[in-house]
Amino acid sequence: MSSVAVNQVGYLPSGPKRATLVTEATEALPWQLADGAGRVVATGTTHPCGTDISSRQNVHTIDFGTCRQTGPGFTLTADGAISRPFAIDADLYAPLRADALKFFYCQRSGIEIREDLRPGYGRPAGHLSDSDVPCGPGAGDYRLDVRGGWYDAGDQGKYVVNGGITVWQLLHAFEHRRGLDELALALPESGNGIPDLLNEVRWELDFLLRMQAPSGLVHHKMHDQGWTGLPTLPHLNRQPRHLRPVSTAATLNLAAVAAQGARIYRRYDADYADRLLAAARTAYAAAGASPIRYAPVEDAVGGGPYNDDDVRDEFYWAAAELLLTTGEQMYADAVLASPLHTADVFGPYAFDWAATAAAARLDLALAPGELPGLAGVRASVVAGADRYLAIQQAHPYALAYAPPGNQWDWGSNSMVLNNLVVLAVAYDLTGETRYRDGVLEGLDYILGRNALNLSYVTGYGTDYAKNQHSRWYAHQLDPSLPHPPDGTLAGGPNSGLQDEVAQARLTGRAGQFCYVDDIQSWSTNELAINWNAPLAWIAAFAADHG
């Protein structure tokens, strides 16, 4: 059966416009593009691509980039199949940018989510008791105030390393994408003279500061004693909660993002910037004195372990952020001494919570002035972008992601987007249109140009994911509860199939088909703060170029 997969949100008038046809035909086929009134406005022939390894489908590419007409309701027809409708418009991505960022307010812990600010999503404050949390076994003999922060994902735990990479990415967007200092996000703090995005990020940054132990090291995570069932709203969760032990990785995450925050918030709140920088210095020194405090993989009851026993990348990242903020020689020496400073850090995916060297590289590459080795740093980013662009250009679904053995990773959608971030930074560095076009075409996959003909973002497209794994966006289990808010990214195909629903329904399938929009499929369909952050980053880039 034939099908035409398109970006169901649409295409920018000045950007690439391609679709993927699934067909049994091996020869080129005619296609037609019709506008919203049904008038044929462009025609052409497909480009056969053979069998796509990621889906095991025979596919063709449709390129309708010569179309300059704009409007809603366009459709492509080929081999008897008609695509979902889509728009061609310059202003497509500003709403997605805003919604992807508004997601974070609904993830807040320790505060009422106001119905007037998020109609349909209001709820009482959850976990006010996080203001007095004891250490769990092996974590210490004290209690800390660790209120606030964002719930990490579909559970109600709070994790420093995942919070760290999320904060970094949102602050990185604030530094390097246009208009985010003026973007209104309808927050309780709106109108306080500080940009709304910084107001939102501070909710998490304050939590990260509170996770710093008296020793200067930082607790890795805090969460429920046992796994909480679905559905459970945060304010109804009665599980005891404990601090888990400190870790070097968590400590360096705080050092990195507190240093980054210090330079960004200084313009708006100098006292807060001073506090952030002091915490960053303390954390960096504490990590240096305890370089191998690793979070145990066995600590997986009630929350994910987020284990990481290689923290060379976190040391590099923290030193880079401290260097960029302070300019001090000791941090420059640490950056230059790191074996990662000249290593190729752009693997199958660029970065995530456990692989942060590329975060350092991207911030260093975009730094003004004369940092040591800056030309080489920038060249390495461009080389990484070239690799992802070559993968994308060879892929019939325009994916800048090719995991080894076609074994797709947990949270693959975020990895697709993070690879696009590297392309976007290469565009910022070079101004070469091919990188810009690579970002825009790469976003097509997320919004429907994929083997499932599904937009992975709630509320965007004709057919979209809406049953992401969550304990409070649980409409599938309780119709009185909502689906996730518009702008929520699903984790995406995962060849590991760790949950029972995925195992029962997806075993033996090709990478792109290892996904099911079911609330119980936590390994393919969870939501997470570190997945929405790259969605917001790339949507901001696309909005910049509309």
C-alpha positions in Angstrom: 0.0 0.0 0.0 1.4 3.4 -1.0 1.6 6.4 1.3 3.1 9.9 1.1 4.8 11.1 4.3 5.1 14.9 4.7 5.8 17.4 7.4 2.2 17.7 8.6 2.8 21.2 10.0 4.3 22.4 6.8 7.3 24.0 5.0 8.9 27.4 4.9 8.6 29.2 1.5 12.3 29.7 1.3 13.3 26.3 2.7 13.5 22.7 1.3 10.3 21.0 0.5 10.5 17.2 0.2 8.3 14.2 1.0 8.8 10.5 1.1 6.7 8.1 -1.0 6.3 4.5 0.1 5.6 2.3 -2.9 6.3 -1.0 -4.5 7.3 0.7 -7.8 11.0 0.9 -8.6 10.7 3.3 -11.5 10.1 7.1 -11.2 6.4 8.0 -10.8 4.5 11.2 -11.4 3.4 13.4 -8.5 1.0 16.4 -8.2 0.9 19.2 -5.6 -2.5 20.7 -5.0 -3.3 23.8 -3.0 -6.0 24.2 -0.4 -8.7 24.7 -3.1 -7.7 21.5 -4.9 -5.9 23.3 -7.8 -2.8 21.5 -9.1 0.1 24.0 -8.6 3.1 21.8 -9.3 4.0 18.5 -10.9 7.0 16.3 -11.3 8.4 12.9 -11.0 9.7 11.0 -8.0 13.3 10.0 -7.3 13.5 6.2 -6.5 15.7 5.5 -3.4 15.5 1.8 -3.1 15.0 0.1 0.3 15.3 2.3 3.4 17.2 0.3 6.1 15.5 2.2 8.9 12.0 1.1 7.9 12.6 -1.8 5.4 10.3 0.1 2.9 10.8 0.8 -0.7 10.7 4.5 -1.0 11.0 7.5 -3.4 11.7 11.1 -2.7 9.3 13.9 -3.9 11.0 17.3 -4.2 8.6 20.2 -4.7 11.0 22.9 -3.7 10.3 25.0 -6.7 6.8 25.8 -5.4 6.6 29.4 -4.1 2.9 29.5 -3.5 1.9 29.9 0.2 -1.2 29.0 2.2 -2.9 26.1 4.1 -4.2 22.8 3.0 -1.6 21.7 0.4 -1.6 17.9 -0.5 0.7 15.7 -2.5 -0.6 12.8 -4.6 1.6 10.0 -6.0 0.9 6.4 -6.8 -2.7 6.7 -5.8 -1.9 8.0 -2.3 -2.7 11.4 -0.9 -0.6 13.0 1.8 -1.9 14.6 5.0 -2.5 18.3 4.5 0.2 20.8 5.2 0.9 24.5 5.0 3.5 26.5 3.2 4.0 29.6 5.3 6.8 31.8 6.8 5.2 31.9 10.3 4.8 28.1 10.9 7.2 27.6 13.8 6.6 30.5 16.2 3.7 28.7 17.8 5.7 25.5 18.2 8.6 27.4 19.8 6.2 28.9 22.4 4.4 25.6 23.1 7.5 23.6 23.4 8.7 26.1 26.1 5.4 26.4 27.8 5.6 22.6 28.4 8.0 23.3 31.3 5.6 25.2 33.5 3.3 22.2 33.5 6.3 20.1 34.7 6.9 22.3 37.8 7.0 20.7 41.2 6.1 22.6 44.4 3.8 25.2 42.9 0.1 25.3 41.9 -0.3 25.1 38.1 -2.8 27.9 37.5 -5.8 27.1 35.4 -6.0 30.6 34.0 -2.4 30.2 32.7 -2.9 26.7 31.3 -6.6 26.1 30.7 -7.3 22.4 31.2 -4.0 21.8 33.0 -4.5 23.5 36.4 -3.6 21.4 39.4 -2.7 21.9 43.1 1.0 22.1 44.1 2.7 18.8 44.3 5.3 17.7 46.7 5.4 20.7 49.0 7.1 18.2 51.5 10.2 18.4 49.2 11.2 21.3 51.4 12.4 18.8 54.0 13.7 15.6 52.5 16.0 13.1 54.3 18.9 11.3 52.8 18.3 7.7 51.8 20.6 4.8 52.6 24.2 5.7 52.0 23.4 9.3 51.1 24.1 11.0 54.4 22.5 11.8 57.8 20.9 15.1 57.1 17.9 16.7 55.4 17.8 19.3 52.6 15.2 21.7 51.3 15.0 20.5 47.6 11.6 22.0 46.7 10.8 23.2 43.2 12.3 22.1 40.0 10.7 20.2 37.1 9.4 16.7 37.3 11.8 14.9 35.1 9.5 12.9 32.7 6.4 10.8 33.1 7.4 10.1 36.7 7.7 12.6 39.6 11.3 12.3 40.3 13.9 15.1 40.0 17.3 14.3 38.6 20.3 16.6 38.5 22.0 15.3 35.4 18.9 15.4 33.3 18.0 18.8 34.7 21.5 20.0 34.0 21.5 19.2 30.2 18.0 20.6 29.9 19.0 23.9 31.6 22.1 24.1 29.5 20.1 23.7 26.2 17.4 26.2 27.1 20.1 28.8 28.2 22.1 28.0 25.1 19.0 28.8 23.0 18.5 32.0 25.0 22.1 33.1 24.2 22.1 32.2 20.5 18.5 32.3 19.1 16.7 35.5 18.3 13.6 36.8 20.1 13.6 34.5 23.2 14.3 37.5 25.4 10.9 38.9 24.5 8.9 35.7 24.2 5.8 35.6 26.4 5.2 32.2 28.1 2.2 33.1 30.4 4.0 32.3 33.7 3.2 33.4 37.2 6.4 35.5 37.1 5.6 37.2 33.8 6.0 40.9 33.9 8.7 41.0 36.5 11.3 42.6 34.2 13.1 39.3 33.5 12.5 37.3 30.3 10.0 34.6 30.7 12.4 31.9 29.5 14.9 32.9 32.2 12.0 32.9 34.8 11.2 29.3 33.8 14.7 28.1 33.8 15.3 29.6 37.2 12.7 27.3 38.7 15.0 24.4 37.8 18.2 26.2 38.5 17.1 27.0 42.1 16.3 23.3 42.6 19.8 22.3 41.3 21.4 24.7 43.8 19.4 23.2 46.6 20.7 19.7 45.7 24.2 20.8 46.7 25.3 19.1 49.9 27.3 20.7 52.7 30.4 19.1 51.2 30.0 21.0 47.9 29.1 17.8 46.1 25.7 17.5 44.6 23.1 14.8 45.2 22.4 12.8 42.0 18.7 12.7 42.3 15.7 12.6 44.6 12.5 10.6 44.0 9.8 8.3 45.4 10.7 5.3 47.5 8.9 3.0 45.0 7.5 3.3 41.6 4.2 5.3 41.6 1.4 3.8 39.6 -0.5 5.4 36.7 -2.4 7.7 36.9 -1.3 9.7 40.0 -1.4 13.5 40.1 1.6 14.9 42.0 -0.4 16.4 44.9 -2.0 13.0 45.5 1.3 11.1 45.5 1.9 9.9 49.1 5.1 8.0 48.5 8.0 8.8 50.8 10.9 10.6 49.0 14.6 10.5 49.7 17.8 12.1 48.5 20.1 9.7 46.7 23.9 9.8 47.2 26.0 12.6 45.7 27.9 12.0 42.5 30.7 13.6 40.5 28.5 13.8 37.4 25.8 15.7 39.3 28.3 18.0 40.9 29.8 18.9 37.5 26.4 19.4 36.0 25.7 22.1 38.6 29.2 23.6 38.1 28.5 23.8 34.3 25.0 25.3 34.3 25.5 27.5 37.3 28.5 29.1 35.6 26.5 29.4 32.3 23.6 30.9 34.3 25.9 33.4 36.0 26.9 35.1 32.8 23.3 35.1 31.4 21.4 36.2 34.5 24.0 38.9 35.4 22.3 41.4 33.1 19.0 40.9 35.0 20.0 40.0 38.6 23.6 40.5 39.6 23.1 39.1 43.1 21.7 35.9 41.7 24.5 35.7 39.2 27.0 36.0 42.0 25.3 33.2 43.9 25.3 30.9 40.8 29.0 31.5 40.2 29.9 30.8 43.8 28.0 27.5 43.7 29.7 26.7 40.4 33.2 27.3 41.8 32.5 25.3 44.9 31.0 22.4 42.9 33.9 22.3 40.4 36.5 22.2 43.3 34.5 19.5 45.1 34.3 17.4 42.0 38.1 17.7 41.5 38.6 16.4 45.0 36.1 13.5 44.5 36.5 12.6 40.8 35.0 9.1 40.8 31.8 9.3 42.8 29.5 7.4 40.4 25.8 6.9 40.6 25.1 3.2 40.9 23.3 1.4 38.1 21.5 -0.6 40.7 19.7 2.5 42.1 16.6 2.0 39.9 13.7 1.6 42.2 11.3 4.5 42.3 13.3 6.4 39.7 15.8 5.9 36.9 19.5 5.4 37.8 21.0 7.9 35.4 24.3 6.1 35.9 27.4 7.4 34.3 30.9 6.1 35.0 32.8 8.3 32.6 32.8 11.9 33.7 35.7 13.3 31.6 33.1 15.0 29.5 31.4 16.6 32.5 34.8 17.9 33.7 35.5 19.4 30.2 32.0 20.9 30.0 32.2 22.5 33.5 35.7 23.9 32.8 34.5 25.3 29.5 31.5 27.1 31.1 33.6 28.5 33.9 36.1 29.7 31.4 33.5 31.4 29.3 32.0 33.1 32.3 35.2 34.1 34.2 38.0 34.1 31.6 40.3 32.7 34.3 43.5 30.9 33.4 42.9 27.9 35.6 39.8 27.0 33.7 41.5 27.7 30.3 44.3 25.3 31.4 41.7 22.6 32.3 40.0 23.0 28.9 43.2 22.7 27.1 44.4 19.7 29.2 41.2 17.8 28.6 41.7 14.9 26.1 38.2 15.7 24.8 39.2 19.2 23.7 40.7 17.8 20.5 38.8 14.6 20.3 36.0 13.9 17.9 32.9 14.2 20.1 30.2 14.0 17.4 29.2 10.4 17.4 25.9 8.8 16.2 24.2 11.3 18.5 25.8 14.6 19.5 25.0 14.9 23.2 22.5 13.9 25.9 22.6 13.8 29.7 25.4 11.2 29.7 27.5 12.7 26.9 28.1 16.4 27.4 31.4 17.1 25.6 29.6 18.5 22.6 27.8 20.9 24.8 31.1 22.3 25.8 32.3 22.3 22.2 29.2 24.2 20.9 29.5 26.9 23.6 33.2 27.3 23.0 32.7 27.5 19.2 30.1 30.3 19.5 32.2 32.3 22.1 33.3 35.8 21.0 36.9 36.8 21.4 40.1 34.9 21.3 39.7 31.7 23.3 42.6 29.2 23.1 42.3 27.0 20.1 39.1 28.6 18.9 39.7 28.0 15.2 40.1 24.3 15.8 37.0 24.2 18.0 35.0 25.8 15.3 36.4 23.5 12.6 35.5 20.5 14.7 31.8 21.6 14.9 31.7 22.1 11.2 33.2 18.7 10.6 30.6 17.1 12.9 27.9 19.0 11.0 29.2 17.7 7.7 29.0 14.2 9.0 25.4 14.5 10.1 24.5 16.3 6.9 26.0 13.5 4.8 24.0 11.0 6.7 20.8 13.1 6.2 21.4 13.6 2.5 21.8 9.8 2.0 18.6 9.0 4.0 15.2 8.9 2.1 13.5 10.3 5.2 16.2 13.0 5.6 17.3 11.7 9.0 20.5 13.0 10.4 20.7 10.0 12.6 22.0 6.5 11.8 22.5 4.4 14.9 24.9 1.5 14.5 23.2 -1.7 13.4 19.9 0.2 13.0 19.4 -0.2 16.7 17.5 2.9 17.7 18.2 4.5 21.1 15.8 5.3 23.9 14.7 8.9 23.3 15.8 8.8 19.6 13.7 11.8 18.7 15.8 14.0 21.0 18.9 12.6 19.4 17.6 13.4 16.0 17.0 17.0 17.2 20.3 17.3 19.0 22.2 16.4 15.8 20.2 19.1 14.1 21.5 21.5 16.7 25.0 20.8 15.5 23.9 21.7 12.0 22.4 24.9 13.2 25.5 25.9 15.0 27.5 25.2 11.9 25.2 27.6 10.1 25.7 30.2 12.8 29.5 29.8 12.3 29.6 29.7 8.5 26.4 31.2 7.1 26.2 28.3 4.6 22.7 27.6 3.5 23.2 23.9 3.3 23.3 23.7 7.1 20.2 25.8 7.5 18.3 23.6 5.0 19.6 20.5 6.8 18.0 21.7 10.0 14.7 22.6 8.4 14.5 19.3 6.5 15.5 17.3 9.6 12.6 18.7 11.5 10.3 17.2 8.9 10.9 13.7 10.4 9.7 14.8 13.8 6.5 16.4 12.4 5.3 13.5 10.2 7.7 12.7 7.4 8.5 9.3 8.9 7.5 5.7 8.3 4.5 6.0 10.7 3.1 9.1 9.1 2.9 10.5 12.6 3.8 13.8 14.1 5.7 13.1 17.4 4.6 16.4 18.8 1.2 16.7 20.6 -1.2 19.1 18.8 1.0 19.5 15.7 -0.1 17.9 12.4 -3.1 15.9 11.4 -2.1 12.7 13.2 0.1 13.2 16.3 1.2 11.4 19.5 -1.1 12.1 22.4 -0.8 9.2 24.9 2.8 9.8 26.1 3.7 7.9 29.3 2.8 10.2 32.2 1.3 9.9 35.6 -0.9 13.0 35.2 -1.4 13.6 31.5 -3.2 10.2 31.5 -6.3 10.7 29.5 -5.9 7.2 28.0 -6.4 5.7 31.5 -8.7 8.3 33.0 -10.8 10.5 30.6 -11.1 13.2 33.3 -7.4 13.8 32.9 -5.9 15.6 29.9 -3.6 14.5 27.2 -0.1 16.1 27.3 -0.2 19.8 26.4 0.4 20.9 22.8 4.1 21.0 22.0 5.0 17.9 24.0 7.5 15.6 22.2 7.3 11.8 22.4 10.5 9.9 23.0 10.2 8.0 19.7 11.4 4.7 18.2 13.5 2.6 20.5 14.8 -0.8 19.4 15.4 -1.8 23.0 11.6 -2.4 23.6 12.1 -2.4 27.4 8.4 -2.3 28.3 5.8 -5.1 27.9 3.5 -3.2 25.5 6.4 -2.5 23.1 7.5 -6.1 23.4 4.1 -7.5 22.6 3.4 -5.2 19.7 6.7 -4.3 18.1 9.1 -7.2 18.4 11.0 -7.9 15.2 10.2 -4.5 13.6 12.7 -2.2 11.9 14.0 0.8 13.8 11.4 3.4 12.7 8.5 1.1 13.6 9.7 0.5 17.2 7.2 3.0 18.5 3.6 2.9 19.8 1.5 5.8 21.0 0.4 4.0 24.2 0.7 5.4 27.7 2.1 2.1 29.0 5.0 2.1 26.5 7.4 4.0 28.7 10.4 2.9 26.6 9.1 4.4 23.3 6.5 7.0 24.3 7.6 8.8 27.5 7.9 12.6 27.6 10.9 14.2 29.3 12.3 17.7 30.0 15.6 16.9 28.1 13.5 15.9 25.0 11.4 19.0 24.9 14.5 21.2 25.2 15.9 20.3 21.8 12.5 20.6 20.3 12.2 24.1 21.6 15.8 24.9 20.4 15.2 23.7 16.8 11.7 25.3 16.7 13.4 28.6 17.7 15.9 28.1 14.9 13.1 27.4 12.4 11.1 30.4 13.6 14.3 32.6 13.2 14.4 31.5 9.5 10.7 31.8 8.6 
